[in-house]
Amino acid sequence: MAIDGSLSSLAASGPTENQPKGPKLIVKIGLAGDVYVNLRSVSVPEMLEAVRQIKEKDGFVVYYREAAMQDSAPEAMEIFKRLVELKPAIQMGNMAQSEWGKLTWVEIEEAPVVSRFFLGRGQMLMSLPRLSEIVIVKKVDHCVAESIFSKVDLFVRCDRILETPMHEPELCLDPSTQARPSLHVRLAYGDKGWASQYEIDDVPSNLRSFHQDVYAFGLKIAESMRKQ
């Protein structure tokens, strides 16, 4: 099976060469209203003060919210409104250059044998509960592949995956952990890898959001393939 250019509409508009000028402040807001500035956890007052300062320096805010494929949580929306009230220049995360570089591959598996999503350069595999069959793609149009990678990279950034300390990475491929309800996430940006596994009831909010974002996006890809 091949994926061609007809799927390019799946990916949101990505970054362009013309990026804003001036100092940049990265602001991320979690589902529970937790706030992060330049990849560090801060209080809401600290975030607002940082926004005021970047505005005084004629800089701009890059904004991300957790769970990009889901409805915004009321707690997160309330904090975003307070940020907007300060009237800084804002660049939405999907239009920003990735702070991590180029995503090389990603694999998310809910065990035992619940779902699996794998995306590598030129290939993709999806085994999702709402699909009637396993989708295996051995050839992906280059432009479409870049769009899909860009979208998944956006989820990595929105859901703060690389900011999260790795948890038991050595057990990600362990048959004993894959035999019980658990979530396994592995990905790489070039030679920089990240991996974690959690028992399903212990998955942190942001990892759960990442799983749900990729799952929802995978279903959109499958639906578009059926329409070809």
N, C-alpha and C positions, 0 to 999 in steps of 0.2 A: 504494500500500500504506500502511496506517496501523498504528501501534503503540498499543495501548490499555492500560487498567489491568491487564489480565491478566499483564503483564510486571513488575509492581511488585515481585514477590517476588525478582527478580534482584538488586536492590541490597541491600547489607547495611544494618543499622540505622544511621541517621545521627545527627548531633548533635541534641540537644534544647536547649530554651531554658534548662534547668537545668544550667548548666555548673559545675564545681567552683570553689570559692572559694580565694583565696590565690595566691601567686606560682606561676608556671608554668615548667617546664623541659622543652624539647623535646629528646627523645633519639631519634636515628635510627641503626639498625644495618644496615650493608651486608652483602652476601653473604659477603664475605671476612673479616668481623669488623671492618671499618673502622667508626669511631664518630664521630657528629656530635652536638654539643650546641648548641642554639639556632642551627642552620644553619651551624655552624663545625666543621671537622675537629679532633678532639682525640684524645689517647691514652685507652686504657681507664682507667688510674688517674685521669686528669683527669676523665673522665666520672663515675666512682664518687665522687670528691670532690664534684663538683657535685651529685650526687644526695643525698649526706649533708647538704650545706648546705641544699638546698631542703627536705629533711625537717625539719631543725631550725627552719626558718621556717614550718612548717605548710603548705608548698606541695605541689605534685603534679607528677608526671612525665607528659608526653604521649609515648607510645611508638609508633614506627613501625619496621617492618622492610621492607627491600627485597624486591621480588618477592612482593607480597601474594597473588597468585593461584597461587603455586607453594609447594612444600614448603620449610620453613625449612632453611637451610643449617646444618650442625653448628657451624661457627665462630660464626655469628650466635646460635645457640641457647645456646652456652656463655656468651657475654657477657651475654645476656639473663638467664640464671640468676644470674649474679653481681650484676646490677642488682636482681633480685627478692629476693636474700638480704638486701639492705639494708632491705627492707620499707617502701618509700615508697608513698604513694598513687599509683596508676597509672591513667591514662585511656588506653585504646587509641585509636589514631589515627582509626579510623572513627567514633568518638563525639565527636571534637574539632571545634571550629570551624576551618575552613580558614584557615591563616595568609596565604593569597593572595587571599581574596575569592571572587568568583563566576566560575567558568569560563565563558567565552563560546563558544569553539569550539576544536576540536582536530583535527589531521590528521596521520596517520602513514602514510608510504608506503615500502615496500621496493621498490626499483627493480632492474632494469627489469621492470615489470609483474608483480611477485610478489604483493604484497598492498597494500591501501589501506583505511584506516578514517578516515572523516570524520564528525564530530558537530558540528552547529550547532544553534542555537535553532530547533526545529521540524523539523529534517531530519537524516537520517543516510544514509550510504553505506558499505557493507561489501563489499569484494572480497577474499576470503580463500581461500587454497589449498584448504582442506577443504570449501568450499562449492561446490555444483554450479552456482550462478548468482550474479550480482551482486545484492546486496540494496540497493534504493533506497527510502527511506522519506521521504515528503513531508509527513506529518502525524504528530506524536507527541503523545499525550495529555500534558497539562502536568505532571501529578503523576509520570508515568512518566519524562518527560524530565528532571525535576529529580532523580529517583532515579539515572538513568543518568549525568547530569553529576556528581552527588555521588560516584559510584563512580569515574569517571575522574579526578576531582579528587583522590580518595584515592590513586590510583596516582601522580599527579604529586607528591604529598607524600611517599609512601613511597619513591619512586625518586629523589627529590631532583632533579627536573628543573630547577626554577627556580634552584636553588643552583649548577647547573652552568653555567660560562661558555659562551656561545653559540659555535658553531664553524661558520665559513663560512656565516652565515645568508643572505648575498647569493646563494649558489649553490643554495638550496633548490629553486627553480623553474627552474634553468638546465637546458635540454635536454641539454647535454653531460654533466652529472653524473647526470641521470635515465636516461641511456642505459647506464650501467655499474652493477654491483652496489653498491648504496648504500642508506642509510637516511636518510629526510628526516622531520623532526618539526617541526611548527609548531603553536602554540597561543596563546591570549590570555585574559587576565583583564581584562575591560573594555578600556581603551586600552593596557594593558601586554602587549606581545607578546614571544614567545620563539621562536627558530627555530635549527635546526642541521641540518647534513647531514654524514654520514661515509661514507667507503668502508666496505663491509660488514665487512671484517676489522679495521677500526679503531674500531668502535663501542664506547664505554665500557660497563662492566658495568651501570651503573645505567640507561643508555639502552636497552641490550639487555633488561633486566628490564622496563622500561616497555613496550617493544614487545611482549614476550611476555605481560605482564599484560593489555594492551588486546586483543591477539589472542585470548587465552583468554576474555575477557569477551565479545568479539564473537561467538565461537562459541556461548556460552551464550545470548546474545540470539537468534541465528539458530535455535537448537534450540527455544527457547520459542515463537518465531513459528511454527515448523512444527507445534507442538502445538495451536495455536489452532483 
